[in-house]
Amino acid sequence: MVRDFSQPNVSTPPAQAWLVLARNPVSAAAFFFVPALAALAVLAPWIAPYDPNATDLDHVLQGPNGSHWFGTDQVGRDVLSRVLVAARLDLAIAVSAVLLSFVVGTVIGGAAALYGGLPDRLTGRLTDVLMTFPLFVVAMAMVAALGNSIQSIVLASALVNLPFFVRLARSEISVLRTQQFVEAARAGGNNERQILFGFMIPNALPMLTVQVSTGLGWAVLNAASLSFIGLGIRPPTAEWGIMVAEGAANILSGFWWLAVFPAMALTLTVLGFNLLGDGLRDVIDVRTRR
Amino acid sequence: MTDRRAPLLEIADLAVSFEVHGGRVAAVDGVSLSIMPGETLGIVGESGSGKSVMAYSLVGLLAANGRVDRGNVRFEGRQLVGNRRNVKEVRGRGISFIFQNPRSALNPIRSVGDQVRDALETAGQATRKESARQALGLLELVRIERAKERFGAYPHELSGGMCQRVLIAMALAAKPKLLIADEPTTGLDVTTQKVIMDTLYELSAKEGLATLLITHDVGLAARYCRRIAVMRSGKIVETGPAKDVLERSQNEYTRRLVAATPRVGRSLSDLLPPAERAEFARPVQGNEPSSARAVPLLDVQSIRKTFEAGRPPATLAKLLQTLGWSPVPETTEHHAVRNVSLKLDRGSRFGVVGESGSGKTTLSRMIARLLDQTEGKITFDGCDIGAVPSGSFAGSPLRHRIQVVFQDPLGSLNPRFTAYEAIRNPLRRSEPGLPADVEKQRIIDAARQSGFDPKLLNRFPHQLSGGQQARVGIARALVVKPDLLILDEPTSALDVSVQAVVLNQLALLQRQLGLTYILISHDLNVIRLMCDRVIVMRSGEVVEANDVETIFSAPSHPYTRELIGAIPDLPASIVENPS
């Protein structure tokens, strides 16, 4: 098939998306896995075969079997139900943390790029400082200041993610600032606020979306790591980090399913978000287009 | 051809295609050509005609998704298609390349002298010991003045024209028999273009070097090539001696291409094929510019713009001083525009000519209130608009009366706006709260006026051709009914045939709407067709201001004369009417 060269290329973003998915089955898998995971998390209370917190002392520490696919734990709780319900909590923490850093980071980074000068240098140094804090230090500080709650974990995770969004938004906006269509917008009578919200942010969004997807992966991992060491969420709440922590003690005794299933859920989720990010980048970034 | 010598390069039925999503695109489709030793052949074609791809495919420089489908390429009798060893031996040694955008073709972190030495050593022409002397000789051969001093210079320290000469020196290092020059002067100023092309021409005569000049510029090919091949959609539509191709072509496309190239002695409508002329020749009723008003529309008085550069933050300077380091050099001032005054009456067509860096765009941005002047007064229709800072001019009721058509048709459109939204945006800003149907009608009218098919209004910029994008840019400026239109190189990114239509469209609009425009261009031929009065700018200053005919027939400033002399014009004898 020979395409007519004289006609402009009318490939649309959806068409580009299909092309990328067709060429890269791994990305395609992520594009379907992540929405499926989100659906599982939202519907978890109705899907879960058992009450995740109901103890059943007649059936403790059963291996995977027909009635308990992922087995049961020391007090007879169904591991499958707990893994499903935990997805809800972990994803909720990750989504709120990333959304928070996305919104705040875009505003700060965008403002830094627009105003330049001193505000720009100040935010630059501030993000540098912020990046030097390890997650666990920030989380402990938050817990000490705000109490051992989910909010502290969300805030800590958002704060650790913040510099990446500030930097990305700043670089995107400062590139866009010199684009001719921004000057054309100014000549068309748009004021600075209208240019920022009507022209710059919509054009920066695609790259920021990629960062959101990758950031979600990190945030899920962060939430699980913090609860693994006992910060934020406490037992008996169903949460992947806690379940891995509790199960890890039992692996040596042969009760591997307690830790392995939540750990697998965690791994797949992080992997899914990262692959989704890569796939989105391929769809958006014209440099990878052929 | 009565030449009995064997051709240096012989291409027979060459076809190249690229794999894209949805199939293969044929880029070169059955090209046959030959070049004799020492001959200069020009390949002329518009963008997308496959002329560059054809040249790259000769030595296997195709992108990963490209493929030579069929054909033979013989260089000095050796088959190059499908023979990697021959290609490798010929590449650089037999056939050398120079490219468009010379600065990016050089290694930025290595001095130009060393890069020429590298080329010499790679080609096995010299050992490390003697390469320096030979490299210096090559730099002198391509007429780099003070070559000794510039030997250790880095690419960023040299002008674009100098960089192109360095590239030519590197291409010559291996003593090739054929030099392929792919748009070697596109993006360079006309005076630089002349020097580069003269150098190439002399070299080919002196060294017996055959040259394949690939260009979109018919005038350039006509001036420097004895034989020309015209390419379109991957096919050669015509080959022959330059004079025949340009003067007596039987091919419709060639005639159209030649006609569309602006040159001396042609009117604006001559650029178009006869069948399309009627559309722009519509008589204009009423709407005569009311020149009765005594106040000029625009009055610019001794305007200046000075950029300060190289000043580090004050705190850093202090810190460096306390550390005992030499104080940072004083602020370097760059005078982009110095002391320019101009007056425009209603309905006038004003031209600004100058090479890159002459300050013409800076001047236009100040007039359009996109940039604050350092000094000077700008009065528009009796209002002192120069007193309004550019940052708050968006809210001024005068904003929509001064509109700009930008240089880069695609880059000046928001990629996330459809053509409709792009045109609607300034209308909403200047007249908020228009009823929906009135708004829609205004947008459709503006599109029609600009020659943009309203059916395409729901397309995004990347789904439009270059000419269509340019028209959206014009419609966007017209929709708010401006009095003054600033056209900043509106056609420099377009092919000549598209440029012909856009220029005619603009001229028609000017007559119909009684517009006043300032046309900024580096192309003197375009200025000549489109303007009544012209200023010539150089290093921020106006060197000459006069009406257009006087400037061309009796230029008073030496720089103006130099500019006019550098235009690669089609020979004046070719003033035929292709009808």
Chai-1 contact restraints between the chains, C-beta under 6 A:
chainA,res_idxA,chainB,res_idxB,connection_type,confidence,min_distance_angstrom,max_distance_angstrom,comment,restraint_id
A,M1,B,G23,contact,1.0,0.0,6.0,A-B,restraint_1
A,V2,B,A26,contact,1.0,0.0,6.0,A-B,restraint_2
A,R3,B,G23,contact,1.0,0.0,6.0,A-B,restraint_3
A,R3,B,V25,contact,1.0,0.0,6.0,A-B,restraint_4
A,F5,B,G48,contact,1.0,0.0,6.0,A-B,restraint_5
A,P8,B,Q463,contact,1.0,0.0,6.0,A-B,restraint_6
A,P8,B,L464,contact,1.0,0.0,6.0,A-B,restraint_7
A,P8,B,S465,contact,1.0,0.0,6.0,A-B,restraint_8
A,V10,B,Q463,contact,1.0,0.0,6.0,A-B,restraint_9
A,L19,B,H21,contact,1.0,0.0,6.0,A-B,restraint_10
A,Q180,B,F406,contact,1.0,0.0,6.0,A-B,restraint_11
A,Q180,B,D408,contact,1.0,0.0,6.0,A-B,restraint_12
A,Q180,B,G411,contact,1.0,0.0,6.0,A-B,restraint_13
A,Q180,B,S412,contact,1.0,0.0,6.0,A-B,restraint_14
A,F181,B,S412,contact,1.0,0.0,6.0,A-B,restraint_15
A,F181,B,L413,contact,1.0,0.0,6.0,A-B,restraint_16
A,F181,B,N414,contact,1.0,0.0,6.0,A-B,restraint_17
A,E183,B,L370,contact,1.0,0.0,6.0,A-B,restraint_18
A,A184,B,F406,contact,1.0,0.0,6.0,A-B,restraint_19
A,A184,B,S412,contact,1.0,0.0,6.0,A-B,restraint_20
A,R186,B,L370,contact,1.0,0.0,6.0,A-B,restraint_21
A,A187,B,A368,contact,1.0,0.0,6.0,A-B,restraint_22
A,A187,B,V404,contact,1.0,0.0,6.0,A-B,restraint_23
A,G188,B,N425,contact,1.0,0.0,6.0,A-B,restraint_24
A,G188,B,P426,contact,1.0,0.0,6.0,A-B,restraint_25
A,G188,B,R429,contact,1.0,0.0,6.0,A-B,restraint_26
A,G189,B,A394,contact,1.0,0.0,6.0,A-B,restraint_27
A,G189,B,R399,contact,1.0,0.0,6.0,A-B,restraint_28
A,G189,B,H400,contact,1.0,0.0,6.0,A-B,restraint_29
A,G189,B,P426,contact,1.0,0.0,6.0,A-B,restraint_30
A,G189,B,R429,contact,1.0,0.0,6.0,A-B,restraint_31
A,G189,B,S430,contact,1.0,0.0,6.0,A-B,restraint_32
A,N190,B,R429,contact,1.0,0.0,6.0,A-B,restraint_33
A,N191,B,A394,contact,1.0,0.0,6.0,A-B,restraint_34
A,F199,B,N414,contact,1.0,0.0,6.0,A-B,restraint_35
A,P202,B,R416,contact,1.0,0.0,6.0,A-B,restraint_36
A,R290,B,N65,contact,1.0,0.0,6.0,A-B,restraint_37
